[in-house]
């Protein structure tokens, strides 16, 4: 049977890792590997594979998200992982990505490889304009772009400034202050809370 882990609960959806591949599912939906999501709550998911039912729980260090009604503001809780980072699934222009929440980053930032996978023509979107940025590997070229939609949990913002950095060194998309600055962000005892006004 495929190795299955519950990595996130996002309102009426869950993210399952199946043999290392992430899939976002609603109740009643099935992964390409044949894992059926029967039901879920905030901490566990009831699954079925080849007629056999089993349960997985949100693992230690995994990301958890909680929803509140839109009218009273939405809140996302991101838990520090084993590496000391705050990671959460989300979407850019409706496509699933893995974010690393970074309050020290000025903007949302991603590699050129990730941007290409998302269908972002960053050279055209930037008008060919380049800037220099400092990375762990030294200086690199980057292209400033504006993303139509960026969302984590129930929190969604439009027209978010971002940088596309040359190369493929970044596994996660940095969720920087061009997005976080529009929210109320607080951190306490390994939990980062992102809340809309």
Secondary structure, 3 states (H helix, E strand, C coil): CCCEEEEEEECCEEEEEECCEEEEEECCCECCCCCEEEEECCCEEEEEECCEEEEEEECCCCCCCCCCCHHHCCEEEEEECCCCCEEEEEEECCEEEEEEECCCCCCEEEEHHHHHHCCCCHHHHCCCCCEEEEECCEEEEEEEEEEEEEEECCEEEEEEEEEEECCCCCCCEEECHHHHCCCEEEEECCEEEEECC
